């Protein structure tokens, strides 16, 4: 009986040690990818994607945080010489499930808005984008009492973008991403 009570007490303590109501966290994620495409008999093209999304969160209850990522995304398609630059605002709600003393499962739901430019050659057009979704495969690991690394690899979401004088895109995605995202957070 003592072992069961002690085990339950340890579970409660480890759950509460991750996030307490009223704490703030500064966080961020950076991603970079590049690829080179060389068709048979053709010239090669290089594609580049960069994303820098610093953010903040506030724990409104034990293990429940609200926050936002505010940052910049850039992509360049080498075959068409198209460049997209977006300012991104992405509010989210996240819940933390303790899986051990330092490890948590932390799925989140987000809504995002992006404003920027889409440029091909010398022609530049405004772009408006929005997204809604959930990060279903998201974990955090505490490397120090107030510092955590995060890993995200699975999303279900919908994205819409409209480029003035060019057109619209609709994109639904679901599944495990081949390119995972790494991030960090500092709680104070």
N, C-alpha and C positions, 0 to 999 in steps of 0.2 A: 504494500500500500504506500509506504514512504517513497519507493522508487517511482510510482505512478504520479504522486503529488509533486515530487521533485522534477520529473520530466515535464509535467504540465506547466510548472512554474518557469522552467527554463524556456519553454516555447513562448510563453507570454512575454518574458523579459527580452528574448531575442526579437520578437515581433515589434515590441515597443522601442527597442534600441535603434531601429532604422530611421524612424521619422516621427517626430513629436509635433503636435499642433503648435503653430506659431513660428516654426523654423523657416528660414529662407535658404534657397540653394541657388548658386550661380552655376550654370552649366553651359555646355557647348558641344558641337560636333563639327567635324571637318571631313570632307570627302573629296577625293581627286581621282579621276580616271582618264586614261588616254588609250586610244586604240588606233591602229594603222590598218587600212583596208587596201589591198592590192589586187584588183581584178586581173584575170588572165589577159595579157596583151594591153592593159591599160595603165594609166599612171596611178600611183598610190595617193591616198588621202588620209589625213590624220584628224581624228575626232577627239575633243577635249571637253571634260565636264569638271567644274569646280563648285563646291558648295561650302559656305562658311556660315553656320547658324549658331551664334551665341544666344543664350537665353537665361531665364530666371524662373524659379518656381517658389510657391509659398504653400506650406502645409496647412490646409484649412481644418483638418482633423488628423488624428493619428493615422498615418499610412495613406492619406489622401492629399494629393497636391494639385494645384492649378498653376498654370504658368504660360509662358509664351516664348517662342524662338523668334528672333528678329535678325535677319541677315541678308545674305547676297548669294545668288546662284548665277553661274555663267556657263554657257555651252557654245562650242564652235564645231560646226560640221564642215570638215575639210573638203568634201566633194562638192558642196554647193556654196561654200564660203559664207554660210549663214551663221550669224552670231546672235545669241540671246543673252541679255542681261536683265536680271530680275531682282527687285527688292522684295523680300518675303516677310510677312507677318503671320505667325502660326500659333494661335492659342491652343492649349491642351489641358486635359484632365488625366491624371495618372493615379493608379492605386498600387500599393506595394504589398506583396505577399512574401513573408520571410520563408526562405528555404534552408536556412541555416544561420549561423551567427554572423556571417559576412555576405551572404548571397541572397538576393531577392529576385523575384519575378515581378516585373513592373510594367504591365501593359498600359497603353494610353489611347485615348481618343482625341483626335485633333481636327481643326478646321484651319485652312490656310488661304491667304490672299497674296497674290503677287502682282506687282506693277513694274513695267520696264519697257525695253525696246527690243525689237527684232530687226536686225540689219543684214542686208545682202548687198555687197558692193557698197555703193554710195547711197542706197535707198534705205531709209530708216522708218520703221512703223512702230506705233505704240502697241504694247501687248498687255492684256489683262488676263489673269489666271486665278482660279480658285480650286481648292481641293478639300475633301472630307474623307476621313478614314480612321483606321485603328492600327496600331502597331501591336500585333498579337504575339510576336516572338521578341520580347525585350527583357533583358536581364541587367542587373547591376551587381557589382562586386566591390565591397569596401576594402580598399588597400590601406587605409588609415581611418581613424575614428571619424573624420569629417570629409574624406576624399573618396569618391567612388568612380569606377570605370563602368561605362554602360556599353551594351552590345545589343544591336537591333538587326533582325534579319527577315522578319515577316510582316507584311502589311496586307490589309484589305482596304481598298479605297477607290475613289472616283476623282478624276481630274478633268478640268475644262479650261481651255485657253482660247482666246480670241485675239488674232492679230489684225489690226486695222488694215483694210484694203488687200488682205491676203486670204483669210479664212479662219475656220474654227477647228479645234480638235477636241474630241471626247475620248477619255481613256479610263477604263476600269481595270484594276489590277488586283490580283489575289494570289497569295502563295508565299513561299519562302524565296527571298531575294538571293540571287547568286552573289551580289556585292553587298556584304554586311556593312553596317555603320558602327563606328566606335566613337564614344564620347566620354565626357568626364563631368563631374559635379563637385562642388565644394559647398558644404552646409555650414551656415553660421546662425 
